[in-house]
Amino acid sequence: MQAPVQHIINNNHFWLSAERCVFWEEEKALIVSDLHFGKTGHFRKSGIAVPQNIFKEDLQRLVTQIQFYKVQQLLVVGDMFHSTANKELELFVRWRNDLPDLQIHLIKGNHDILKADWYRSANIEVHPNQLSIKGFCFAHDVEQSDCESSASFFFTGHIHPGVVLNGLGRQSLRFPCFYFNHKFAILPAFSRFTGLAAMDVKKNDSVFAIVEKSVIKI
């Protein structure tokens, strides 16, 4: 695994991982967005033969990152789950029970529609709109958040950002990316079973493409 890439915001150190997550060093927190756990099970329930190993691989990647960074808390910037409960979420609960000391904060996204009792039973602290920690605000969609105006920086998700890299002969490839401007960051979807929205990158933006197992600044 490639070493993570450091990105400093307001004297805080954030490490960008090719596994589509960010480690916040000062808070010992892993920041992720759009995991969409249960999505493959939702498709199979609808008669579409999506293999369950996609979900298992995503979950294992999350476990590996938690162990690698020795995190104390997991900050999920929305869409942790995809829809109503299914067998994949039963597997998630078993995993959750193996890490009882890990704090999980979920800032609800548009797909997080499970009942409040389910989140409580899985020991997940749910924040309906946003979560503020030491001047940083976490919300699923920056356009719909009502974070305090005093927040110095926002972390968001929702749109599954991507960047298009052009090559010779009109060839182009699209990759997931971390997108930063002076006020907010948009995190890539953690799940690999998602689409991408091409970002309109402006002059002073910072964009880091995830290419294979590497994070590359564009």
VOTIPA-289211 format. One record per residue (C-alpha): chain; x, y, z; residue in three letters. Coordinates in steps of 0.5 Angstrom, whole numbers, plus 500, padded with zeros to 3 digits. Each point is the difference from the previous one (the first is absolute). Layout:
BEGIN
   chain    xx    yy    zz   res
       A     X     Y     Z   ala
...
! end
This chain:
BEGIN
   chain    xx    yy    zz   res
       A   500   500   500   met
       A   503   507   498   gln
       A   501   505   506   ala
       A   495   505   501   pro
       A   500   507   497   val
       A   500   505   505   gln
       A   496   506   500   his
       A   500   506   505   ile
       A   494   504   502   ile
       A   500   505   505   asn
       A   506   497   503   asn
       A   496   493   501   asn
       A   504   494   496   his
       A   495   496   495   phe
       A   503   494   497   trp
       A   497   498   493   leu
       A   499   492   499   ser
       A   500   497   493   ala
       A   494   496   504   glu
       A   496   506   499   arg
       A   500   502   507   cys
       A   503   506   505   val
       A   504   499   506   phe
       A   500   506   505   trp
       A   506   500   504   glu
       A   498   505   505   glu
       A   494   496   502   glu
       A   502   493   498   lys
       A   494   500   496   ala
       A   498   496   493   leu
       A   496   504   496   ile
       A   496   497   494   val
       A   494   501   496   ser
       A   495   496   496   asp
       A   501   493   502   leu
       A   493   498   498   his
       A   501   493   504   phe
       A   494   496   498   gly
       A   500   502   493   lys
       A   502   494   496   thr
       A   495   496   505   gly
       A   494   505   498   his
       A   502   499   492   phe
       A   500   492   501   arg
       A   493   501   504   lys
       A   497   503   494   ser
       A   503   494   496   gly
       A   506   503   497   ile
       A   506   496   501   ala
       A   505   504   503   val
       A   505   496   504   pro
       A   501   501   507   gln
       A   507   500   500   asn
       A   500   507   498   ile
       A   497   502   507   phe
       A   505   495   504   lys
       A   506   503   496   glu
       A   497   507   502   asp
       A   499   498   507   leu
       A   507   497   501   gln
       A   504   506   497   arg
       A   496   504   505   leu
       A   503   495   506   val
       A   507   501   497   thr
       A   500   507   500   gln
       A   497   501   507   ile
       A   506   495   502   gln
       A   505   503   496   phe
       A   499   507   503   tyr
       A   498   498   507   lys
       A   494   504   500   val
       A   495   502   506   gln
       A   494   502   496   gln
       A   497   500   493   leu
       A   497   506   497   leu
       A   495   498   495   val
       A   498   506   495   val
       A   493   497   498   gly
       A   498   494   496   asp
       A   503   494   505   met
       A   494   496   498   phe
       A   496   499   493   his
       A   493   499   502   ser
       A   496   495   505   thr
       A   503   495   504   ala
       A   502   493   496   asn
       A   505   494   502   lys
       A   506   505   498   glu
       A   499   504   506   leu
       A   499   494   504   glu
       A   508   499   498   leu
       A   501   507   502   phe
       A   497   499   507   val
       A   505   494   501   arg
       A   506   504   498   trp
       A   498   506   505   arg
       A   499   496   506   asn
       A   508   498   499   asp
       A   501   507   500   leu
       A   496   503   506   pro
       A   505   505   502   asp
       A   500   504   494   leu
       A   496   506   500   gln
       A   496   500   493   ile
       A   496   507   499   his
       A   496   500   494   leu
       A   497   507   497   ile
       A   494   497   496   lys
       A   500   500   492   gly
       A   494   499   496   asn
       A   501   493   500   his
       A   500   499   507   asp
       A   493   498   501   ile
       A   501   495   506   leu
       A   495   500   506   lys
       A   504   504   506   ala
       A   499   493   504   asp
       A   505   497   495   trp
       A   505   505   501   tyr
       A   500   500   507   arg
       A   500   492   500   ser
       A   507   501   496   ala
       A   503   505   504   asn
       A   500   505   495   ile
       A   499   508   502   glu
       A   495   503   495   val
       A   501   508   498   his
       A   494   502   496   pro
       A   503   506   496   asn
       A   507   501   502   gln
       A   506   499   506   leu
       A   504   505   502   ser
       A   507   499   503   ile
       A   505   505   501   lys
       A   499   505   495   gly
       A   498   494   495   phe
       A   493   499   497   cys
       A   498   493   497   phe
       A   494   500   496   ala
       A   498   495   495   his
       A   498   505   495   asp
       A   503   507   500   val
       A   494   503   496   glu
       A   495   498   506   gln
       A   504   501   506   ser
       A   499   505   505   asp
       A   507   500   503   cys
       A   501   506   505   glu
       A   503   505   496   ser
       A   506   500   504   ser
       A   502   494   498   ala
       A   507   500   497   ser
       A   500   494   495   phe
       A   495   495   498   phe
       A   500   493   498   phe
       A   495   497   495   thr
       A   498   494   496   gly
       A   494   499   496   his
       A   502   501   493   ile
       A   505   495   499   his
       A   505   504   497   pro
       A   505   498   494   gly
       A   505   503   495   val
       A   501   499   493   val
       A   507   499   498   leu
       A   502   501   492   asn
       A   505   496   496   gly
       A   502   500   493   leu
       A   495   499   495   gly
       A   494   503   503   arg
       A   501   494   505   gln
       A   497   502   507   ser
       A   499   496   507   leu
       A   496   502   506   arg
       A   502   499   507   phe
       A   498   501   507   pro
       A   503   506   503   cys
       A   500   504   507   phe
       A   498   507   498   tyr
       A   502   506   504   phe
       A   499   508   500   asn
       A   501   505   505   his
       A   494   499   504   lys
       A   498   492   499   phe
       A   502   493   498   ala
       A   496   495   496   ile
       A   502   493   502   leu
       A   500   494   495   pro
       A   495   495   501   ala
       A   503   494   504   phe
       A   496   495   496   ser
       A   503   498   494   arg
       A   493   498   497   phe
       A   498   507   499   thr
       A   500   505   494   gly
       A   504   506   499   leu
       A   498   508   499   ala
       A   506   504   496   ala
       A   502   506   504   met
       A   501   507   497   asp
       A   507   501   503   val
       A   501   507   500   lys
       A   507   504   501   lys
       A   501   500   507   asn
       A   497   493   502   asp
       A   504   494   502   ser
       A   498   493   497   val
       A   503   494   502   phe
       A   498   494   495   ala
       A   500   493   502   ile
       A   504   496   495   val
       A   500   492   502   glu
       A   504   500   507   lys
       A   503   507   499   ser
       A   497   507   502   val
       A   503   505   495   ile
       A   499   508   500   lys
       A   497   503   494   ile
! end
